[in-house]
Amino acid sequence: MRTVLVHMPWAAVHVPSLALGILRTAAQRRGHEVTVRYANLDFADWVVGEIEFGRSELQFYTESSYFLGAGDWVFAGALHGMPADGESFARLLADAGASPARIELTRALHRIAPRFVDRVVADLVDLDPDVVGFTTTFQQNTASLAVARLLKERLPGVRIVFGGANCEGPQGVALHRAFGFVDFVVRGEGERTFPALLDAIDQGTVGSVGSDGTEGLSDLPGLCWRAADGTPVANPATEIPLPPEEILPPTYDGFFERMGASVAASWHAPTLLVEGARGCWWGEKHHCTFCGLNGSLMQFRSKSPDAFLAELLDLARRHRVLDFVVVDNIIDMRYFDTVLRALAESDHDLRLHFEVKSNLRRHHFQALGDAGAAQVQPGIENLSSHVLRLMDKGVSGCQNVRSLRDAQSSGVSVSWNYLFGFPGELDGDYTSVLGQLPALHHLDPPAGSMRICIERFSPYFDRPELGFPDLRPAAQYREIYRLPDDDLADLAYLFTAPPRGIGGDLAATLGAAVERWRAEHPHSRLTYHDFGDRIMLINSRPAYDWTVLDLTTPAELGLFRALDQPRGAAALARRLRIGPAAVAALLERWTDAGLVFHDEGKYVQLAVEAENQVLMRVRPGVVDETSAAARPAEPPGAERRDTARWEEDRRGAAAG
């Protein structure tokens, strides 16, 4: 039996699909012939011959447009067999701050997308497959559905299977119910269900009735299928997570040859995705209120350190690629003394991206840096302890600042976003921080500031008492799907509600302050050298008019070293046996000089140990309009971009 797995736009073009790579491994181990079609790369090559299109345009649709729905709307006309005039959707984009050029490009893509869909379908028909599977995460839904609809018309006997993060929970049930040409939807982890489904199709047991009176597919957890009379059936999803030893390594054969022949090779360097764990050990105890990840299974499971390290190095050797994104929601703390230490002691020169918790200490960041972790995503998200408590993040504002400082001291860059709009937040949570932001300009700035939107599976979605009782699907879904309200409510992942928290004026002030941070970061420095009997600080942040400052007295030296960790004034006085008045005077003077950050009575010093990242800094020119930072601080509809590129990878990992 011939199975083709398809990766449609708007998936990132520089990484292979981890989900399809894993399912390919699982299916091939059961004896099924499987190929992966990277139609997202096909689209990149096709579209540049049709209209003016390049890397920045691609990024708009793969990243920032997720919260606008532009990427899905591009293929909506092809899905419905009737392109729209685009006026109403253009108004949505304009209200969200999209430029006239982006709006017109979106309309142009919408008009020509049916031709690309026809081309993909013609190629699939030539392959004469028995089964065609689509993975769908973020902006892949309508492109995948459009191809599936036309393919079913031309090859009525082909079996269409959908899976991925867009098929989690009620979303998969709604997709299966609303689009009759989709034969099966695999919800949740697919390593067991997908090969078993292929076995059933191959053996002809689909639609058969067993001796116990049950139909042949009723025992596959989470599967959506159709009974003999055409009635949609949704099997209950399993509540038992896949054990880590059954989380398979991906098969990426063919991707790099395909990318190397694509125009996308000039846009991005290829990167490999690798998975060490699923779930979130923090979320098991404290699910962050805005986070919609791990919709069906939050339980944290990780591969053994030896198994993960072997898989990582095997992929590097096989594909001769050194850049990796580890898609785990949060790093397994065991990996610090095992995987990271082994990488640091080896001759391998990998470049790694990890997601971590922002309460890591200096030695943790050093271990990451020594192992080759060039970038981390620690989920900082705010610098106010009060707002962080509202999020249930388990960290303070000073701890988040400490993470920014210690990561830079270790040569590790940090990606993060400044989020606002939480029920219960106060203006003071932001005004108390705004005046201190110039002191942080030497540290990695956020990608932008944005009001949260509500994600399905998050506590804000599941628990109206937390502050969002009146949710409705984001406006783009009605324009994209043209479905009844009940179907939209089940299909949507993003929801809107009346805004909470700070108002528009303060949000705009925060946005402007973040933009200043981003603009001044490339030429801002604050470093220190500890010579034992004195500490020399060097400053080039524009907001402060000093260049070199020496700390020489015992009180200054003791206080600066003690502020390596967040501490209050009273605790500092006791620890150093210095009078409270002297401590208060030094803290006031250092606050004025931008040497410390303070929040809720705690202080932490801001100087980094070395200038490890000077060569990594690029002074920005005109900010590209597609970036999160260029969008309005508070667009209508309330957006949240949590470094969507990596979130796409982790949401889609092994979800079929």
FIGUSE-73198 format. One line per field, with one value per residue (C-alpha): x, y, z. Coordinates in nm, 4 decimals. Layout:
<atoms>
X: c(X, ...) $
Y: c(Y, ...) $
Z: c(Z, ...) $
</atoms>
This chain:
<atoms>
X: c(0.0000, 0.1363, 0.1047, 0.1956, 0.2260, 0.1892, 0.3341, 0.1402, 0.1970, 0.2380, 0.4823, 0.8336, 1.0476, 1.3836, 1.2873, 1.1485, 0.8207, 0.8896, 0.5362, 0.5573, 0.9112, 0.7947, 0.4867, 0.7006, 0.9236, 0.6217, 0.4527, 0.7669, 0.8379, 0.4983, 0.5928, 0.4107, 0.5687, 0.5681, 0.6895, 0.6747, 0.5808, 0.7055, 0.4393, 0.5396, 0.8669, 0.6772, 0.4734, 0.7817, 0.9231, 0.5909, 0.4855, 0.8080, 0.7323, 0.3831, 0.4180, 0.6852, 0.7497, 1.0453, 1.1611, 0.9888, 0.6575, 0.6924, 0.7610, 0.4464, 0.2290, 0.4199, 0.4568, 0.2763, -0.0247, -0.1273, -0.3023, -0.4611, -0.5581, -0.4054, -0.2288, -0.5430, -0.7562, -0.5176, -0.6371, -0.9988, -1.1223, -0.9543, -1.1179, -1.4679, -1.4310, -1.5216, -1.2670, -1.4029, -1.3739, -1.1667, -1.3203, -1.4351, -1.1145, -0.9096, -1.0868, -0.9899, -0.6257, -0.6349, -0.7897, -0.5079, -0.2424, -0.1444, -0.0063, -0.1877, 0.0913, 0.0411, -0.3350, -0.3057, -0.0525, -0.2928, -0.5728, -0.3455, -0.2396, -0.6036, -0.6808, -0.3980, -0.3964, -0.6426, -0.3835, -0.1268, -0.3781, -0.4584, -0.0880, -0.0327, -0.3357, -0.2199, 0.1168, -0.0504, -0.2807, 0.0244, 0.1581, -0.1652, -0.1590, -0.3822, -0.3630, -0.2780, -0.2148, -0.1942, -0.0362, -0.1893, -0.0629, -0.1330, -0.1739, -0.1916, -0.5609, -0.7213, -0.4329, -0.4519, -0.8307, -0.8290, -0.5920, -0.7818, -1.1166, -0.9924, -0.7913, -1.1008, -1.2910, -1.0240, -0.9357, -1.2560, -1.0952, -0.8068, -0.8272, -0.7709, -0.6235, -0.5713, -0.3747, -0.1666, -0.2159, -0.5150, -0.6915, -0.6623, -0.9788, -1.2993, -1.1079, -1.0475, -1.4073, -1.5370, -1.2995, -1.4093, -1.7776, -1.7677, -1.5604, -1.7005, -1.4083, -1.1830, -1.2109, -1.0127, -0.8739, -0.6049, -0.6297, -0.3454, -0.0219, -0.0133, 0.2671, 0.0238, -0.3011, -0.1714, 0.0107, -0.2874, -0.5167, -0.2931, -0.3052, -0.6852, -0.7034, -0.4510, -0.6301, -0.9722, -1.1215, -1.2412, -1.6189, -1.6273, -1.8177, -1.6549, -1.8118, -1.8820, -2.0864, -1.8354, -1.6933, -1.3293, -1.1973, -1.3758, -1.0732, -0.8331, -0.8155, -0.8925, -0.9685, -1.2494, -1.3995, -1.7280, -1.9584, -2.0932, -2.3926, -2.1644, -2.2281, -1.9224, -1.7805, -1.5250, -1.3538, -1.2685, -0.9139, -0.6731, -0.5832, -0.2690, 0.0320, 0.2751, 0.5742, 0.9007, 1.0554, 0.7778, 0.8402, 1.0134, 1.2975, 1.1998, 1.2956, 1.4007, 1.5452, 1.4799, 1.4092, 1.7539, 1.7867, 1.4465, 1.5290, 1.8684, 1.6956, 1.4459, 1.4542, 1.4067, 1.7709, 1.8691, 1.6276, 1.7196, 1.9856, 1.8375, 1.7678, 1.6763, 1.3981, 1.4530, 1.2359, 1.3480, 1.0260, 0.6540, 0.4260, 0.5347, 0.6538, 0.5645, 0.2224, 0.1374, 0.1498, 0.0739, -0.0746, 0.0136, -0.3212, -0.2758, -0.1001, -0.2901, -0.0097, -0.0458, -0.4179, -0.4847, -0.1875, 0.0045, 0.1957, 0.5699, 0.7674, 1.1243, 1.3577, 1.6490, 1.9525, 2.1494, 1.8704, 1.8165, 2.1871, 2.2281, 1.9326, 2.0620, 2.4095, 2.2780, 2.0654, 2.3636, 2.5860, 2.3258, 2.2208, 2.5457, 2.3568, 2.4639, 2.1693, 1.8946, 1.5729, 1.4739, 1.0951, 1.0280, 0.7985, 1.0477, 1.3878, 1.4231, 1.6392, 1.8219, 1.9735, 2.1944, 2.4236, 2.3970, 2.3173, 2.4544, 2.7683, 2.8360, 2.7927, 3.0223, 3.2924, 3.2600, 3.4125, 3.0715, 2.9988, 2.6189, 2.3965, 2.0928, 1.7664, 1.5950, 1.2870, 1.3588, 1.2051, 1.3146, 1.4208, 1.7415, 2.0616, 2.3914, 2.5451, 2.2462, 2.2915, 2.6636, 2.5930, 2.3609, 2.6190, 2.9006, 2.6850, 2.6140, 2.2756, 2.2963, 1.9371, 1.6784, 1.3135, 1.2539, 0.8964, 0.9801, 0.6678, 0.6557, 0.8763, 0.6142, 0.5911, 0.2220, 0.1412, 0.3584, 0.1552, -0.1612, -0.0069, 0.0882, 0.4437, 0.6170, 0.8855, 0.9332, 1.0191, 1.3685, 1.4228, 1.3292, 1.5772, 1.8402, 1.7786, 1.8350, 2.1586, 2.2933, 2.2075, 2.4087, 2.6963, 2.6954, 2.6817, 2.3224, 2.0658, 1.7071, 1.3861, 1.0751, 0.7651, 0.6216, 0.2598, -0.0158, -0.3930, -0.4305, -0.7398, -0.6387, -0.3279, -0.2896, -0.1429, 0.1214, 0.2455, 0.3688, 0.4486, 0.6802, 0.8770, 0.8642, 1.1009, 1.3548, 1.3577, 1.6444, 1.8628, 1.7929, 1.8803, 2.2013, 2.0001, 1.8057, 1.4872, 1.1483, 1.0388, 0.7473, 0.4681, 0.1225, -0.2105, -0.2875, -0.5507, -0.7248, -0.6080, -0.8151, -0.7045, -0.5655, -0.7020, -0.8415, -1.0430, -1.1508, -1.2218, -1.4399, -1.4097, -1.0485, -1.1726, -1.2865, -1.6494, -1.7553, -1.5390, -1.6044, -1.3947, -1.1536, -1.3071, -1.0970, -1.2540, -1.5904, -1.4168, -1.2050, -1.4445, -1.7972, -1.9363, -2.2196, -2.1405, -2.1359, -1.8749, -1.6641, -1.6735, -1.5309, -1.2850, -1.1230, -0.8046, -0.7946, -1.0718, -1.1456, -1.3101, -1.3514, -1.0006, -0.8835, -0.6019, -0.4353, -0.5932, -0.4847, -0.2854, -0.0629, -0.0311, 0.0911, 0.3414, 0.4717, 0.4972, 0.6969, 0.9296, 0.9923, 1.0707, 1.3249, 1.4806, 1.5077, 1.6582, 1.9176, 2.0146, 2.2812, 2.4974, 2.4154, 2.6569, 2.6838, 2.9647, 3.1737, 3.5169, 3.5788, 3.9461, 3.8971, 3.9728, 3.7662, 3.4927, 3.5036, 3.1780, 3.1672, 2.8553, 2.7445, 2.3653, 2.2443, 2.0181, 2.3143, 2.5952, 2.8735, 3.1238, 3.3395, 3.2535, 3.4774, 3.3417, 3.6121, 3.4664, 3.3819, 3.0153, 3.0020, 3.1840, 2.9733, 2.6467, 2.7182, 2.8198, 2.5173, 2.2891, 2.3890, 2.0578, 1.7357, 1.7323, 1.5492, 1.7135, 1.6589, 1.8038, 2.1057, 2.1674, 2.1570, 2.3699, 2.6430, 2.6128, 2.5709, 2.3376, 1.9979, 2.0476, 2.3766, 2.2180, 1.9244, 2.1576, 2.3631, 2.0534, 1.9117, 2.2357, 2.2704, 1.9084, 1.9771, 2.2884, 2.0953, 2.2927, 1.9968, 1.6415, 1.3822, 1.0335, 0.8203, 1.1058, 1.3641, 1.6750, 1.9109, 2.2249, 2.2235, 2.5866, 2.6946, 3.0257, 3.1578, 3.0660, 3.0060, 2.7394, 2.8911, 2.9385, 2.5796, 2.4262, 2.3029, 2.1814, 1.8321, 1.7482, 1.3885, 1.1930, 1.0233, 0.6494, 0.5992, 0.7725, 0.5806, 0.7600, 0.6250, 0.2630, 0.0572, 0.0996, -0.2697, -0.4321, -0.8046, -0.8638, -0.5848, -0.2818, -0.0178, 0.2851, 0.4804, 0.7669, 0.5198, 0.7828, 0.8944, 0.5498, 0.4377, 0.7065, 0.6254, 0.2455, 0.2755, 0.5336, 0.4117, 0.0467, -0.0120) $
Y: c(0.0000, 0.3412, 0.6248, 0.9877, 1.2346, 1.5997, 1.9113, 2.2100, 2.5856, 2.7724, 2.5489, 2.6899, 2.5957, 2.5599, 2.2684, 1.9239, 1.8172, 1.6426, 1.5038, 1.3501, 1.2314, 1.0401, 0.8979, 0.7933, 0.5982, 0.4412, 0.3395, 0.2035, -0.0110, -0.1730, -0.2419, 0.0419, 0.2330, 0.6012, 0.9153, 1.2741, 1.5530, 1.8980, 2.1002, 2.4046, 2.4055, 2.3436, 2.6534, 2.8659, 2.7672, 2.8168, 3.1484, 3.3351, 3.2731, 3.4126, 3.7317, 3.9277, 3.7137, 3.6575, 3.5677, 3.8553, 3.7752, 3.4109, 3.5054, 3.7162, 3.4162, 3.1537, 3.3603, 3.6858, 3.6148, 3.3217, 3.5620, 3.7420, 3.4316, 3.5656, 3.2418, 3.0326, 3.2887, 3.2731, 2.9150, 2.9612, 3.0287, 2.7129, 2.5171, 2.6448, 2.6493, 3.0160, 3.2933, 3.5844, 3.9504, 3.9991, 4.3268, 4.2124, 4.0207, 4.3194, 4.5271, 4.2740, 4.2950, 4.6741, 4.6902, 4.4665, 4.7010, 4.5217, 4.7535, 4.8165, 4.6259, 4.3194, 4.3359, 4.3523, 4.0675, 3.8539, 3.9197, 3.8387, 3.5101, 3.4269, 3.4708, 3.2475, 2.9811, 2.7521, 2.7091, 2.5849, 2.3490, 2.2058, 2.1540, 1.9670, 1.7482, 1.6611, 1.5503, 1.3398, 1.1752, 1.0725, 0.8937, 0.6880, 0.6678, 0.4524, 0.6900, 1.0599, 1.2102, 1.5786, 1.7249, 2.0578, 2.3065, 2.6813, 2.8075, 2.4691, 2.3947, 2.5441, 2.4615, 2.0985, 2.0892, 2.2462, 1.9809, 1.7021, 1.8142, 1.8268, 1.5067, 1.3207, 1.4426, 1.3115, 0.9943, 0.8917, 0.5733, 0.7423, 0.7536, 1.1011, 1.1235, 1.4416, 1.4918, 1.7485, 2.0168, 2.1645, 1.8314, 1.8177, 1.7518, 1.9105, 2.0686, 1.7316, 1.6225, 1.9452, 1.9207, 1.5634, 1.6500, 1.9611, 1.8273, 1.5002, 1.4341, 1.3784, 1.0075, 0.9937, 1.2310, 1.1128, 1.3091, 1.3132, 1.1186, 0.9234, 0.6684, 0.3865, 0.4959, 0.5928, 0.2636, 0.0699, 0.2670, 0.1858, -0.1819, -0.1714, -0.0039, -0.2465, -0.5506, -0.4298, -0.4249, -0.0628, -0.0728, -0.4387, -0.5585, -0.7957, -1.0903, -0.8661, -0.6310, -0.3460, -0.1956, -0.2433, 0.1002, 0.1499, 0.0400, 0.3076, 0.5831, 0.9343, 0.8331, 1.0070, 0.7858, 0.7171, 0.4246, 0.2188, 0.4534, 0.7593, 0.8744, 1.0478, 0.8635, 1.0046, 0.7465, 0.8685, 0.9947, 0.8126, 0.9618, 0.7494, 0.9250, 0.7435, 0.6226, 0.7915, 0.4748, 0.4711, 0.8292, 0.7449, 0.9251, 1.1017, 0.9948, 1.3061, 1.1391, 1.3475, 1.6802, 1.8325, 1.7352, 1.8934, 2.2101, 2.2380, 2.2485, 2.5118, 2.8897, 2.8643, 2.7546, 3.1174, 3.2392, 3.0159, 2.7739, 2.4288, 2.3331, 1.9992, 1.9428, 1.6949, 1.5907, 1.4859, 1.5211, 1.5812, 1.7583, 2.0109, 1.9312, 2.2829, 2.2726, 1.9495, 2.1469, 2.5020, 2.5380, 2.8914, 3.0660, 3.1794, 2.8689, 2.6390, 2.3906, 2.0202, 2.0296, 1.6617, 1.5336, 1.7552, 1.4717, 1.5236, 1.2368, 1.2457, 1.0125, 0.8809, 1.1098, 0.8407, 0.7811, 1.1520, 1.2229, 0.9277, 1.0420, 1.3987, 1.2976, 1.0375, 1.3017, 1.5379, 1.2718, 1.1396, 1.4777, 1.6704, 1.9544, 2.1185, 2.3530, 2.2024, 2.3165, 2.1038, 2.1317, 2.0271, 2.2671, 2.2661, 2.1063, 1.7950, 1.9095, 1.5749, 1.6803, 1.9454, 1.6912, 1.4356, 1.5511, 1.9046, 1.7930, 1.5249, 1.7771, 2.0263, 1.7624, 1.6302, 1.7556, 1.8327, 2.1940, 2.1981, 2.5060, 2.4338, 2.6038, 2.5007, 2.6082, 2.6487, 2.7923, 3.1430, 3.0634, 2.8943, 2.9957, 3.1143, 2.7650, 2.6351, 2.8980, 2.8286, 2.4602, 2.5504, 2.7820, 2.5283, 2.2647, 2.4893, 2.6310, 2.9574, 3.0526, 2.9754, 3.0627, 3.0914, 3.2186, 3.5456, 3.7266, 4.0068, 4.1806, 4.2462, 3.9889, 4.0652, 3.9971, 3.6844, 3.5549, 3.6157, 3.3974, 3.1303, 3.1402, 3.0611, 3.3287, 3.6933, 3.9983, 4.0089, 3.6419, 3.7118, 3.9982, 3.7771, 3.5221, 3.7846, 3.8901, 3.5413, 3.4146, 3.6967, 3.6315, 3.2739, 3.3708, 3.2525, 3.4742, 3.4888, 3.5110, 3.6359, 3.8554, 4.1128, 4.0079, 4.2107, 4.2073, 3.9743, 4.0004, 4.1674, 4.3466, 4.7124, 5.0186, 5.0215, 4.6816, 4.8524, 5.2072, 5.0667, 4.8865, 5.1397, 5.3834, 5.1046, 4.9677, 5.1962, 5.0214, 4.6909, 4.8016, 4.5970, 4.2773, 4.0865, 4.2821, 4.1233, 4.0635, 4.2944, 4.3720, 4.2337, 4.1789, 3.8137, 3.6299, 3.3277, 2.9866, 2.6715, 2.4340, 2.7192, 2.7792, 3.1109, 2.9140, 2.6309, 2.8382, 3.1447, 3.2455, 3.3489, 3.6528, 3.5696, 3.4500, 3.5831, 3.4104, 3.3894, 3.2506, 3.5066, 3.7035, 3.5465, 3.2021, 3.3102, 3.4598, 3.1490, 2.8591, 2.9860, 2.7356, 2.7509, 2.9010, 2.5642, 2.4266, 2.7405, 2.7279, 2.3746, 2.4313, 2.7511, 2.7609, 3.1386, 3.3281, 3.6907, 3.8588, 4.2094, 4.3257, 4.2971, 4.4661, 4.7861, 5.0239, 5.1223, 5.4324, 5.2497, 4.9563, 5.1972, 5.3464, 4.9980, 4.9205, 5.2364, 5.1601, 4.8091, 4.9550, 5.1918, 4.8935, 4.7073, 5.0077, 5.0825, 4.7259, 4.6822, 4.9652, 4.9297, 4.7658, 4.7185, 4.4862, 4.4347, 4.2985, 4.1786, 4.2249, 4.1207, 4.4517, 4.6507, 4.6002, 4.8007, 4.8656, 4.9796, 5.1402, 5.2541, 5.2669, 5.5982, 5.6750, 5.7016, 5.9553, 5.7607, 5.5276, 5.3731, 5.3280, 5.1717, 5.0054, 4.9985, 5.0160, 4.6978, 4.8023, 4.8534, 4.5297, 4.3233, 4.4728, 4.4299, 4.0655, 3.9928, 4.1363, 3.8574, 3.7148, 3.9108, 4.0357, 4.2925, 4.5853, 4.4451, 4.1077, 4.2783, 4.4801, 4.1660, 3.9641, 4.2278, 4.3714, 4.7171, 4.9766, 4.9925, 5.3591, 5.2885, 5.0081, 5.2289, 5.5077, 5.2769, 5.1173, 5.4600, 5.5748, 5.2539, 5.2763, 5.6247, 5.4915, 5.1987, 4.9314, 4.7540, 4.6508, 4.6439, 4.5002, 4.4440, 4.5406, 4.3075, 4.4236, 4.2521, 4.3892, 4.4187, 4.4020, 4.1033, 3.9284, 3.9528, 4.0749, 3.7327, 3.8446, 4.1557, 3.9822, 3.8527, 4.1996, 4.3700, 4.7249, 4.7316, 4.9645, 5.0071, 4.7388, 4.5062, 4.5467, 4.1724, 4.1501, 4.1327, 4.4433, 4.6498, 4.5713, 4.8030, 4.7479, 4.6690, 4.5626, 4.4897, 4.1206, 4.0873, 3.9059, 3.6911, 3.5722, 3.3337, 3.2958, 3.1134, 2.9437, 2.7269, 2.6943, 2.5527, 2.2867, 2.1873, 2.1905, 1.9746, 1.7301, 1.3741, 1.4805, 1.3012) $
Z: c(0.0000, -0.1002, 0.1496, 0.0823, 0.3706, 0.2685, 0.4360, 0.3038, 0.3314, 0.5532, 0.7338, 0.7769, 0.4779, 0.6526, 0.8790, 0.7969, 0.9539, 1.2825, 1.2938, 0.9463, 1.0124, 1.3189, 1.1488, 0.8546, 1.0933, 1.2651, 0.9391, 0.7779, 1.0824, 1.0163, 0.6551, 0.4804, 0.1926, 0.2890, 0.1144, 0.2357, -0.0026, 0.1018, -0.0755, 0.1291, -0.0655, -0.3866, -0.3100, -0.2471, -0.5866, -0.7638, -0.6136, -0.6920, -1.0592, -1.0252, -0.8195, -0.6356, -0.3306, -0.1013, 0.2467, 0.4287, 0.2613, 0.3586, 0.7199, 0.7317, 0.6470, 0.8460, 1.1633, 1.2328, 1.0112, 1.2286, 1.4612, 1.1666, 0.9697, 0.6468, 0.5563, 0.5909, 0.4058, 0.1076, 0.0424, 0.1536, -0.2011, -0.3263, -0.0436, -0.1173, -0.4953, -0.5010, -0.4331, -0.2319, -0.3269, -0.0126, 0.1016, 0.4435, 0.5148, 0.3988, 0.6633, 0.9298, 0.8230, 0.8149, 1.1626, 1.2876, 1.1471, 0.8259, 0.5579, 0.2287, 0.0499, 0.2690, 0.2225, -0.1547, -0.1566, 0.0483, -0.1990, -0.4924, -0.3332, -0.2661, -0.6377, -0.7618, -0.4865, -0.6729, -0.9491, -0.7000, -0.5411, -0.8835, -0.9479, -0.6198, -0.6803, -1.0330, -0.8953, -0.6246, -0.8772, -1.0797, -0.7721, -0.7504, -0.3681, -0.1517, 0.1444, 0.1597, 0.5018, 0.5935, 0.9058, 1.0011, 1.2559, 1.2606, 0.9019, 0.7262, 0.7615, 0.4514, 0.2170, 0.3292, 0.3088, -0.0385, -0.1737, 0.0028, -0.1447, -0.5034, -0.4662, -0.3459, -0.6513, -0.8871, -0.6939, -0.5135, -0.3819, -0.2022, 0.1772, 0.3244, 0.6771, 0.8806, 1.2009, 1.3829, 1.6436, 1.4585, 1.5118, 1.8898, 2.0896, 1.9556, 1.6669, 1.5027, 1.5560, 1.3990, 1.1035, 1.0343, 1.0744, 0.8546, 0.5659, 0.4375, 0.2042, 0.5086, 0.5825, 0.9068, 1.1679, 1.4064, 1.7306, 1.9776, 1.9592, 1.6356, 1.6745, 1.7562, 1.5930, 1.2483, 1.1692, 1.3073, 1.0769, 0.7799, 0.8793, 0.8856, 0.5444, 0.3991, 0.5400, 0.4303, 0.7808, 0.7571, 0.7787, 0.8806, 1.1865, 1.4307, 1.6094, 1.9073, 1.6898, 1.6928, 1.3787, 1.2911, 1.3884, 1.7177, 1.9207, 1.7893, 2.0548, 1.9353, 1.5758, 1.3879, 1.1156, 0.9396, 0.9984, 0.7084, 0.6776, 0.6646, 1.0207, 1.1723, 1.4726, 1.7165, 1.9368, 2.2875, 2.3110, 2.5375, 2.8729, 2.8920, 2.7392, 2.5157, 2.7202, 2.6238, 2.4834, 2.2199, 2.1049, 1.7799, 1.6050, 1.2813, 0.9303, 0.7394, 0.4285, 0.1184, 0.2849, 0.2506, -0.1133, -0.1787, 0.0121, -0.1552, -0.4940, -0.3789, -0.3891, -0.0120, 0.0184, -0.0414, 0.2260, 0.5199, 0.6379, 0.7041, 1.0633, 1.2185, 1.4692, 1.7491, 2.0412, 2.3852, 2.5834, 2.5667, 2.8081, 3.0694, 3.4193, 3.5345, 3.3667, 3.5464, 3.8718, 3.7571, 3.4104, 3.2949, 3.2600, 2.8981, 2.7592, 2.5226, 2.4648, 2.5468, 2.4843, 2.5438, 2.7412, 2.9827, 3.1522, 3.1190, 2.9676, 2.8426, 2.6623, 2.8620, 2.8362, 2.6524, 2.4019, 2.3354, 2.2932, 2.0558, 1.8468, 1.8307, 1.7177, 1.4744, 1.3005, 1.2838, 1.1290, 0.8879, 0.7501, 0.8074, 0.9766, 1.3030, 1.3705, 1.5886, 1.7472, 2.0457, 2.0353, 2.3964, 2.5840, 2.8688, 2.9124, 3.1259, 3.4175, 3.4060, 3.0750, 3.2376, 3.4024, 3.1222, 2.7685, 2.7991, 2.9801, 2.7181, 2.4360, 2.6071, 2.6504, 2.2957, 1.9715, 1.8237, 1.7340, 1.7443, 1.7553, 1.9684, 2.0640, 2.3885, 2.5770, 2.9461, 3.2617, 3.3478, 3.7038, 3.5847, 3.7626, 3.6183, 3.6073, 3.4125, 3.1423, 3.1345, 3.0817, 2.7957, 2.6421, 2.6750, 2.5042, 2.2060, 2.3001, 2.1098, 2.1904, 2.4556, 2.4941, 2.8684, 2.8686, 3.0443, 2.9174, 3.1776, 3.4356, 3.7031, 3.9816, 4.0282, 3.6624, 3.6659, 3.9600, 3.7588, 3.4879, 3.7464, 3.6101, 3.9379, 3.8945, 3.9916, 3.7847, 3.9320, 3.8480, 3.4869, 3.4703, 3.6290, 3.3525, 3.0834, 3.2523, 3.3206, 2.9730, 2.8194, 3.0562, 2.9259, 2.5589, 2.5166, 2.3453, 2.4687, 2.2677, 2.4437, 2.4178, 2.6581, 2.7164, 2.8779, 2.9118, 3.2108, 3.4310, 3.7564, 3.6305, 3.7292, 3.5640, 3.8363, 3.7241, 3.4084, 3.5180, 3.7861, 3.5140, 3.2288, 3.3976, 3.4492, 3.0942, 2.9778, 3.2366, 3.0558, 2.7042, 2.7051, 2.7657, 2.4991, 2.4242, 2.3653, 2.0068, 2.0802, 2.3232, 2.2638, 2.4322, 2.4903, 2.2957, 2.4393, 2.3218, 2.3350, 2.6128, 2.8258, 3.1775, 3.0534, 2.7968, 3.0262, 3.3389, 3.2751, 3.6392, 3.5698, 3.3818, 3.0275, 3.0455, 2.7031, 2.4455, 2.0740, 1.7884, 1.6465, 1.3609, 1.0861, 1.1267, 0.9851, 0.6808, 0.6270, 0.6807, 0.6045, 0.8558, 1.1127, 1.4507, 1.6300, 1.3920, 1.4178, 1.7965, 1.7876, 1.5022, 1.6329, 1.8383, 1.8983, 2.0741, 2.1484, 2.4441, 2.5791, 2.6729, 3.0306, 3.2183, 3.1060, 2.8572, 2.5104, 2.6039, 2.8512, 2.6093, 2.3415, 2.5875, 2.6648, 2.2951, 2.2289, 2.5208, 2.3862, 2.0436, 2.1998, 2.3755, 2.0468, 1.8697, 2.1392, 2.2236, 1.9501, 2.0900, 2.4612, 2.7051, 3.0791, 3.1822, 3.4921, 3.5810, 3.9352, 4.0346, 4.3960, 4.5634, 4.3139, 4.0585, 3.7379, 3.5513, 3.1879, 3.0420, 2.6971, 2.7405, 2.5981, 2.8933, 3.1349, 3.1050, 3.2727, 3.1048, 3.3778, 3.7435, 4.0084, 4.3217, 4.5878, 4.9378, 5.1308, 5.1397, 4.7621, 4.6849, 4.9239, 4.8099, 4.4384, 4.4816, 4.7017, 4.4333, 4.2003, 4.3296, 4.3970, 4.7543, 4.9628, 5.1411, 5.4902, 5.3949, 5.2393, 5.5552, 5.7688, 5.5278, 5.4959, 5.8472, 5.7020, 5.8404, 5.6665, 5.5851, 5.4070, 5.2069, 5.1113, 5.0010, 4.7805, 4.6268, 4.5474, 4.3877, 4.1866, 4.0727, 3.9382, 3.7600, 3.6089, 3.7947, 3.9539, 3.8729, 4.1498, 4.1866, 4.4960, 4.7275, 4.5710, 4.3837, 4.1388, 3.9713, 3.5912, 3.4723, 3.2634, 3.3103, 2.9554, 2.6107, 2.4640, 2.2215, 2.0665, 1.7313, 1.7343, 1.7466, 1.4352, 1.4513, 1.3029, 1.0195, 0.9167, 1.0987, 0.8545, 0.8742, 0.9047, 1.2397, 1.5635, 1.6813, 1.3922, 1.4664, 1.6857, 2.0552, 2.0868, 1.7608, 1.7726, 1.8199, 2.0750, 1.9414, 2.1019, 1.9094, 2.1295, 1.8857, 1.6666, 1.4557, 1.7484, 1.8934, 1.5595, 1.5852, 1.9395, 1.8942, 1.5860, 1.7141, 1.6666, 1.6684, 1.3414) $
</atoms>
